[in-house]
Amino acid sequence: MNPSQVTIVGAGYVGVVVAVCFAEQGRTVLVADRDGEKIEKLAKGEVPFYEPGVYLLLNRALKAGRIAFTDNLAEAVRRHDMLMLAVGTPGLSDGSVDLSQLDDAAQVIADHAARESLVIVKSTVPPGATRKLGGWLRTHAAVPIHVAFCPEFLRQGSGVDDFMNPSRVVIGAESDAVCGLVEELYRPFLSDQTPLVKTDLASSEMVKLAANGFLATKISYINDIAALCEKLGADVEAVKLGAGLDRRIGRRYLNPGIGYGGSCLPKDVAGLMALAEAHGEPLTVLRATAAINNRVRERFVEKIVARFGDLHGLTLAVWGLSFKPNTDDMRDAPSVPIIEALASRGAAIRAYDPEAMPKAWPLLGHAATFWPNAESACEGADALLVLTDWPEFTSPNWPVVRTSMKQAVVFDGRNLYDPKRLAEHGFAYYSIGRPAAD
């Protein structure tokens, strides 16, 4: 098998980021997806989502002839013997995971693999799924098929750097030989300082779920502490700093705010809880994590209602719609339930986001109007709500913002600003886990 040539099935976020990074390191990459419109755009150098660095790497790889795209999955499977599956595994209403796209890809491989091949699963799946996939492929394919699981730890907004400079590489495989092939594929990204974890299939699958579950718990924990800080008159930012400097804890993901969102943390927390319930384990901590995440959004709305009472006739400006900065992803974005709750109470919402408005429109077009920049969203507003910590929101021209607004009130869902500075500019200021400045 040839690690210098790889087929990636799935042209979503993970598939495209992985593909352009492999191509940047000299691999020959073929990306396959049934979505012909998406494939056509990628082949022209157009990226269907916002992610820093991907456009540059994609077009560089296209120019060098190191990457190609096809909607013919059968041909893609026949072309190479190193196959990576980066298809969607969406969560279902009961928290379990829909593996139908993985099953579909397996059927194509069984029908069209031309020679002994290695299938590396990149999609997040429950423990046991990759082993089951391997057994099915060995039964139904005409050629020997080996399987491995290699989870991605890509953070939207920094996916390229995360892949190029991984904090660790985890390989789950059924044999040392298969593990060695995956390691060789990833060789360009492994430095002497990169931890390499070699383990079995089920453990590698569990690593991804456990890591995301812990990150979500860390966010919910600091949000729970923030709620208590508000009652006690303490400043959660000082608490975050003092506790986070302990190397056993760390400051990353101790971010008080309106909760986590996106395509990974909510789905993986729900998936872990469903998996645990099926095996008779309650996972009490994760249940609290999910409950707190829902509660912080409700609490943010309650602050606004407490300040104004009846929201009918009020205009609220919103800065930020995507679930985090440097992405246009609206999946499970905290902005959606918050805006819907405020609009249902009679408020008029004027929203702005640097990248996410096209994807926000189908979700929020009924509840908000969209404006071309941050300043125009604030015109005539009774309050400004900061829901995503985009860099462009960190240092606004407060005198200009103040002049355009009807009332000088800011609700900061990401703790971007210094309360004293906002007070100096004449704003009543409400944030997360800190005393109000009103």
C-alpha positions in Angstrom: 0.0 0.0 0.0 1.2 3.5 -0.9 1.0 6.1 1.8 1.9 8.9 -0.6 -1.5 8.6 -2.4 -4.8 8.8 -0.5 -8.5 8.9 -1.3 -10.6 10.8 1.2 -14.4 10.1 1.2 -16.3 13.0 2.4 -15.9 16.7 1.5 -17.1 18.3 4.7 -15.1 20.3 7.1 -12.8 17.5 8.3 -12.4 15.9 4.9 -11.4 19.2 3.2 -9.0 20.4 5.9 -7.3 17.0 6.1 -7.1 16.8 2.3 -5.5 20.2 1.8 -3.0 19.6 4.6 -1.9 16.2 3.2 -1.5 17.9 -0.2 0.5 20.7 1.3 2.9 18.0 2.6 3.3 16.5 -0.9 0.7 13.7 -0.7 -1.4 13.1 -3.8 -5.0 13.4 -2.7 -8.4 12.5 -4.3 -11.5 13.8 -2.5 -14.8 12.0 -3.2 -18.3 13.1 -2.3 -21.7 12.4 -3.7 -22.6 16.1 -3.6 -21.7 17.1 -7.1 -22.3 20.8 -6.6 -19.8 20.9 -3.7 -17.3 18.9 -5.6 -17.5 21.3 -8.6 -16.9 24.3 -6.4 -13.9 22.7 -4.7 -12.4 21.7 -8.0 -12.6 25.4 -9.0 -10.9 26.4 -5.8 -14.0 27.6 -3.9 -14.3 26.6 -0.2 -17.9 25.9 0.9 -17.2 27.0 4.5 -15.1 29.7 6.2 -11.9 28.4 7.7 -8.7 30.4 7.9 -5.9 29.0 5.6 -8.0 26.5 3.7 -8.6 28.6 0.6 -4.8 29.3 0.2 -3.8 25.6 0.7 -6.6 24.4 -1.6 -5.6 26.6 -4.5 -1.9 26.0 -4.0 -2.6 22.2 -4.2 -4.8 22.6 -7.3 -2.1 24.6 -9.1 0.5 21.9 -8.2 -1.8 19.1 -9.3 -1.7 17.4 -5.9 -5.4 17.4 -5.2 -8.4 16.4 -7.3 -12.2 16.0 -6.6 -14.8 13.6 -7.9 -18.4 12.7 -7.2 -17.7 9.2 -8.5 -17.0 7.3 -5.3 -16.5 4.0 -7.1 -13.7 5.4 -9.2 -12.1 7.1 -6.2 -12.1 3.8 -4.3 -10.5 2.0 -7.2 -7.8 4.7 -7.7 -5.9 4.3 -4.3 -5.4 1.7 -1.6 -5.2 4.2 1.3 -8.8 5.3 2.0 -9.9 7.7 4.6 -13.6 8.0 5.6 -14.5 11.6 6.8 -18.3 11.3 6.2 -20.9 12.8 8.5 -22.1 10.9 11.6 -24.9 13.2 12.8 -26.5 12.8 16.1 -30.1 11.5 16.3 -32.9 12.8 18.6 -32.1 10.1 21.3 -28.4 11.1 21.3 -27.2 8.1 19.4 -25.2 8.5 16.1 -26.4 8.0 12.6 -23.8 5.8 10.8 -25.7 5.5 7.5 -23.1 7.5 5.6 -20.4 5.3 6.9 -22.3 2.2 5.9 -22.8 3.7 2.4 -19.1 4.3 2.0 -18.4 0.7 3.2 -20.7 -0.6 0.6 -18.8 1.3 -2.2 -15.5 0.0 -0.9 -16.8 -3.6 -0.8 -18.1 -3.3 -4.3 -15.2 -1.5 -5.9 -11.9 -1.9 -4.0 -9.5 -3.2 -6.6 -6.7 -4.4 -4.4 -5.7 -4.9 -0.8 -6.6 -1.6 1.0 -6.4 0.2 4.3 -9.5 2.1 5.5 -8.9 4.8 8.1 -12.0 6.1 9.8 -11.8 9.8 10.6 -15.5 10.3 11.4 -16.4 10.4 15.1 -18.1 7.0 15.9 -19.0 5.1 19.1 -16.5 2.5 20.4 -16.9 -0.7 18.4 -18.0 0.9 15.2 -14.7 0.6 13.4 -14.2 -3.1 14.4 -17.7 -3.8 13.2 -17.0 -2.0 9.9 -13.8 -4.0 9.4 -15.6 -7.3 10.0 -18.3 -6.4 7.5 -15.7 -5.3 4.9 -13.7 -8.5 5.2 -16.9 -10.5 4.7 -18.2 -8.6 1.7 -15.1 -7.3 -0.2 -13.4 -9.4 -2.8 -9.9 -8.1 -1.7 -8.3 -7.9 1.8 -9.4 -4.8 3.7 -7.7 -3.5 6.9 -9.2 -0.9 9.1 -7.9 1.7 11.6 -9.3 4.6 13.5 -7.4 7.9 13.7 -9.5 10.7 15.4 -9.1 14.3 14.4 -8.8 17.0 17.1 -9.5 20.0 14.8 -10.8 23.2 16.3 -12.9 25.2 13.9 -11.1 28.5 13.3 -7.7 26.9 13.7 -8.1 23.6 11.9 -5.1 23.9 9.6 -2.7 24.7 12.4 -4.2 21.9 14.5 -3.6 19.4 11.7 -0.1 20.7 10.7 1.1 20.9 14.3 -0.9 18.2 16.2 -0.9 18.1 20.0 -0.9 14.3 19.6 -1.7 11.7 17.0 -3.9 8.7 18.1 -3.9 5.5 16.1 -6.2 2.7 16.8 -5.5 -0.5 14.8 -5.9 -4.2 14.9 -2.2 -5.0 14.2 1.2 -3.4 14.5 1.5 -3.6 10.7 -1.6 -1.6 10.1 -0.6 0.9 12.8 2.8 1.3 11.0 1.0 2.2 7.7 -1.0 4.9 9.4 2.1 6.2 11.2 3.9 6.4 7.8 0.9 8.4 6.3 1.2 10.9 9.1 5.0 11.0 9.1 5.2 14.6 7.7 3.2 15.9 10.7 5.1 14.1 13.4 8.0 15.9 15.1 10.2 14.5 17.9 7.9 16.3 20.3 4.6 15.0 19.0 3.1 12.3 21.3 2.0 9.3 19.3 -0.6 7.1 21.0 -0.9 3.6 19.6 -3.8 1.6 20.9 -6.7 -0.7 20.0 -9.8 0.4 18.0 -12.3 0.8 20.8 -9.9 2.9 22.9 -9.0 5.2 20.1 -12.7 5.8 19.4 -13.2 6.5 23.1 -10.3 9.0 23.2 -12.2 11.4 20.9 -15.5 11.2 22.9 -13.8 11.4 26.3 -11.7 14.5 25.2 -14.7 16.4 23.9 -16.8 15.4 26.9 -14.1 16.8 29.2 -13.8 20.0 27.3 -17.5 20.6 27.4 -17.5 19.8 31.2 -14.7 22.4 31.7 -16.8 25.1 30.0 -19.9 24.2 32.0 -18.0 24.1 35.2 -16.7 27.6 34.9 -20.2 28.8 33.9 -21.6 27.2 37.0 -19.0 29.0 39.1 -19.8 32.2 37.2 -23.4 32.0 38.3 -22.3 31.7 41.9 -19.8 34.6 41.5 -22.7 36.8 40.4 -24.6 36.0 43.6 -21.5 36.6 45.8 -20.2 39.7 44.1 -17.0 37.9 43.0 -15.3 38.3 39.6 -15.2 35.1 37.6 -12.4 36.4 35.4 -10.1 36.7 38.5 -11.3 33.2 39.6 -10.5 31.8 36.2 -7.0 33.3 36.2 -6.2 32.2 39.7 -7.5 28.7 39.2 -6.3 28.3 35.7 -2.7 29.1 36.5 -2.6 25.8 38.4 -0.9 23.5 35.8 -3.2 20.7 36.8 -6.2 22.7 35.6 -5.0 25.1 32.9 -6.7 28.2 31.6 -7.8 26.9 28.2 -11.6 26.2 27.9 -12.2 28.0 31.3 -14.2 30.5 29.3 -17.3 31.8 31.1 -20.0 32.8 28.6 -23.2 31.6 26.9 -22.0 28.1 26.5 -20.5 25.7 23.9 -22.0 24.9 20.5 -20.8 23.6 17.1 -20.9 20.3 15.5 -18.7 18.4 18.0 -19.2 19.1 21.7 -23.0 19.0 21.8 -23.2 15.9 19.6 -20.4 14.0 21.5 -21.8 14.8 24.9 -25.2 13.5 23.8 -23.6 10.5 22.2 -21.6 9.6 25.3 -24.7 9.9 27.4 -26.7 7.7 25.1 -23.9 5.2 24.9 -23.6 5.1 28.7 -27.3 4.7 29.2 -27.3 1.7 26.8 -24.7 0.1 29.0 -26.2 1.0 32.4 -23.9 3.8 33.3 -25.4 7.2 34.3 -22.5 9.5 33.5 -23.9 12.0 36.0 -21.2 14.6 35.3 -22.0 14.8 31.6 -25.7 15.1 32.3 -25.0 18.1 34.5 -22.7 19.5 31.8 -25.5 19.5 29.2 -28.0 20.9 31.6 -25.7 23.8 32.6 -25.1 24.6 28.9 -28.8 25.0 28.3 -29.2 27.0 31.5 -26.6 29.6 30.8 -28.5 30.6 27.6 -31.7 30.9 29.6 -29.9 32.9 32.3 -28.6 35.4 29.6 -32.1 36.0 28.4 -33.4 36.4 31.9 -30.8 39.2 32.5 -32.2 41.2 29.6 -35.8 40.7 30.7 -34.8 41.7 34.3 -33.3 44.9 33.0 -36.2 45.9 30.6 -39.2 44.0 31.7 -41.6 43.9 28.7 -39.5 43.6 25.5 -42.2 44.7 23.1 -41.1 47.7 21.2 -37.4 47.3 22.1 -34.7 47.0 19.5 -31.7 44.7 20.4 -28.5 44.8 18.4 -26.6 41.5 18.2 -22.9 41.1 17.4 -21.9 37.6 16.5 -24.0 34.6 15.3 -21.6 31.7 14.7 -21.0 29.4 17.6 -17.4 30.6 17.9 -15.1 33.1 16.1 -13.3 32.4 12.9 -15.9 30.1 11.5 -19.3 30.5 9.8 -20.7 27.3 11.5 -24.2 27.9 12.9 -24.7 24.3 14.2 -25.9 24.5 17.8 -24.9 28.1 18.0 -26.0 29.7 21.3 -27.1 32.7 19.3 -30.1 30.8 17.9 -32.0 30.0 21.1 -31.2 33.3 22.6 -32.4 35.4 19.6 -35.5 33.2 19.2 -36.3 33.6 22.9 -35.9 37.4 22.7 -37.9 37.7 19.5 -40.7 35.6 20.9 -40.9 38.2 23.7 -41.5 41.0 21.3 -38.0 42.4 20.7 -36.8 43.5 17.3 -33.4 41.9 16.6 -30.7 43.6 14.4 -27.9 41.1 13.8 -24.4 41.2 12.4 -21.7 38.6 12.0 -18.5 38.9 9.8 -19.0 35.5 8.2 -22.0 33.5 9.4 -25.0 35.6 8.1 -25.6 33.5 4.9 -25.8 30.4 7.1 -27.7 32.1 9.8 -30.5 33.3 7.5 -32.3 30.0 7.2 -32.2 29.6 11.0 -33.0 33.1 12.1 -34.5 34.9 9.1 -37.9 34.8 10.9 -36.6 36.3 14.1 -34.0 38.9 13.1 -32.9 41.3 10.4 -29.3 41.3 9.2 -27.0 44.3 8.8 -23.8 44.8 6.8 -21.6 45.9 9.7 -21.4 46.1 13.5 -22.1 49.9 13.6 -25.3 49.7 11.4 -26.7 46.9 13.6 -26.6 49.3 16.6 -28.6 52.1 15.1 -31.5 52.9 17.3 -30.9 49.9 19.5 -31.9 49.8 23.1 -29.2 47.4 24.0 -26.2 45.6 22.4 -25.8 41.9 22.8 -22.3 40.4 22.2 -22.8 36.7 21.4 -19.6 35.7 19.6 -16.1 36.9 20.4 -14.9 37.8 16.9 -11.6 39.8 16.9 -13.3 42.8 15.2 -15.6 43.2 18.3 -12.7 43.5 20.8 -12.0 47.2 20.3 -15.1 49.0 19.0 -15.3 52.8 18.8 -17.5 53.2 21.8 -18.4 56.9 21.4 -19.7 56.1 17.9 -21.6 53.1 19.1 -23.0 55.1 22.0 -24.2 57.9 19.7 -26.0 55.5 17.3 -27.9 53.7 20.1 -31.2 54.7 21.7 -30.0 53.4 25.1 -26.5 52.7 26.2 -26.8 49.2 27.5 -24.4 46.2 26.7 -25.0 42.5 27.5 -21.7 40.8 27.0 -22.1 37.0 26.6 -18.3 36.5 26.1 -16.8 38.8 28.7 -14.9 40.7 26.1 -14.8 44.1 27.8 -13.5 45.8 30.9 -16.6 46.9 33.0 -14.8 50.1 34.2 -14.1 51.2 30.6 -17.6 50.6 29.5 -18.9 52.6 32.5 -16.5 55.5 31.5 -18.2 55.5 28.1 -21.6 55.8 29.8 -22.8 52.2 29.2 -24.7 50.1 31.6 -22.8 46.8 31.3 -23.8 43.2 32.1 -21.5 40.3 31.6 -21.0 36.7 32.8 -20.0 36.1 36.4 -19.0 39.7 37.2 -20.9 42.5 39.0 -23.1 44.6 36.7 -21.9 48.1 36.0 -25.2 50.1 35.8 
